[in-house]
Every structure is written in structure tokens, then in C-alpha cells.
Amino acid sequence: MPTQKNIVLFGDNLAHLKSMPDESVQLIYIDPPFNTGRKQSRGQAKSVRSETGRIGFKGARYELVRETVLSYDDEFADYWSFLEPRLEQAWRLLNNTGTLYLHLDYREAHYAKVLLDALFGRDCFLNELIWAYDYGAKAQGRWPAKHDTILVYVKDPKNYYFNNAEVDREPYMAPGLVTPEKVAKGKLPTDVWWHTIVSPTGKEKTGYPTQKPVGILRRIIQASSKKGDLVLDFFGGSGTTGAVAAELGRSFVLIDQNPEAIAVMRKRFADSGVDVEFRD
């Protein structure tokens, strides 16, 4: 059972993250918005690492990679200037066995991969997960975009926690090619996840526009945390991360600065009977 309180924090996530203790979190899942809603200055895209800091591309090469990538796209430069300090905090907060899941769409994933290699270290990259779905309008002038990308990074590549034996299995796509015993048991997921979006008319729907499916979060939390561990989502949204964490016996901290998100979470947790402390 959870060993600490479930908490929802209202306000700027960066300020709240800075108040949390080092290495206190086992799992971080975030689904950040692309539009930060603020005007930001470009500035020089440089980062300085001490000799005792974590190693990405090492020294000047690290700075060169950041500057080159950010020079391609001013809009992404603004986005990264918003997201990078929050990911710095994520790295600080993860314990040695911890894992970060960064959920993005196809427009940002390739930039973020290069930059996270530098921030966490290339050897800390674990997976690029593809969540594929098929719902909604279809583009006519190009291949319709029907997938999200989830980048997975660990704090320590030699000591991270991962247990796929706990993960919900899925049906075989060609059951006739395997034994009846395997069909009954189901197969372990790969790095491509076929899962429908949250149905607009389904029981799972909270009304929050960017709500992610319970099934996606279940798989993440089952694989990368144990009962009693602390799970953090600092773009809390509809509260799915917390709802699934509580169901699986984990504690959680959610953060959001949108009053509508806080209202949705209050109702969701009250309706499900999850004990949560709301703070400003």
C-alpha cells in the first residue's frame, strides 16, 4: 500500500518541483502541452555542466548540439526554454532506479530525443514507445498522423527498475501462429502500443480535452514502479496518472496550474474514493 499521501498541487509546476527533495520519486510521466501560453526570449542556447555533473554529449559538443538544434526552429526554442528547467528538476527528483516517460506528438519527438540525450545522457535512453491509434479525421494530402511518441529515460542505466511480468498482456495479432496456451495468456507488449484513445462517449471520459487512456498509464506504472512507490506527473491534466497509481497501490503527486484541471481532478478522485490532499 502507498506509504505517503496522495497530493495534488495547484500552481506553477517549476516552483513546486523545486520544493521537493532530491531522489524522492520512482516514476515520472508527463504529457506537456506544446503551447506554453507565454512569450519567451530566445537568448543563447547554452548549458554549462560541472565536472561532477551528469554527462550527455560532453563539454563543448553538448553546447554545440543544443545551439544547432534550437537554431532550426524558433518555436521549439521557446518550447524548450519552458520545458528544459522542468526536466532538469525531473532528473534531480528521480531516484537511482527511477524512470522518466515524456509523452509527445510527432512534431516534437525528434527534437526532444536529441536534447534529452544531452540532458540525461545517451546511455540513459531506454525506449522510444509508439502509441498507435485510429480515431478521428483522416488527412487527405498526406499519411494521416495517428500515433504519439513516448520517450523513456532512466536515471541510472545499470540500476533502473523494470518488470514487464507485471504488465497487462495483449492479444496476439496472429493467434493461429501460436499455441492455445499462449493465446490464452496473451503476449507481452513491444515498443509499439496499439490502444484506442479515450472514447468521447465512454465511461472513462472526464471532459478534459487532452485526457490519456487508463490503459496506457497502467502499462507504464506497472512496468516502472512497485507498490508503495511515488509517481509524479507535473502536467496533471485530468488526473489519469494519479487515478491509475492509486488503483495499483502507488502514491502520487500531481501538479497543474489550470483551474479546470484541478476541478476535474477533484471530481474524479471524489467519485472514485481516492484519498487526496489538494494544496496551492
Secondary structure, 3 states (H helix, E strand, C coil): CCCCCCEEEECCHHHHHHCCCCCCEEEEEECCCCCCCCCCCCCCCCCCCCCCCCCCCCHHHHHHHHHHHHHHCHHHHHHHHHHHHHHHHHHHHEEEEEEEEEEEECCCHHHHHHHHHHHHCHHHEEEEEEEECCCCCCCCCCCCCCEEEEEEEECCCCCCCCCHHHCCCECCCCHHHCCHHHHHHCECCCCEEECCCCCCCCCCCCCCCCCCCHHHHHHHHHHHCCCCCEEEECCCCCCHHHHHHHHCCCEEEEEECCHHHHHHHHHHHHHHCCCCEEEC
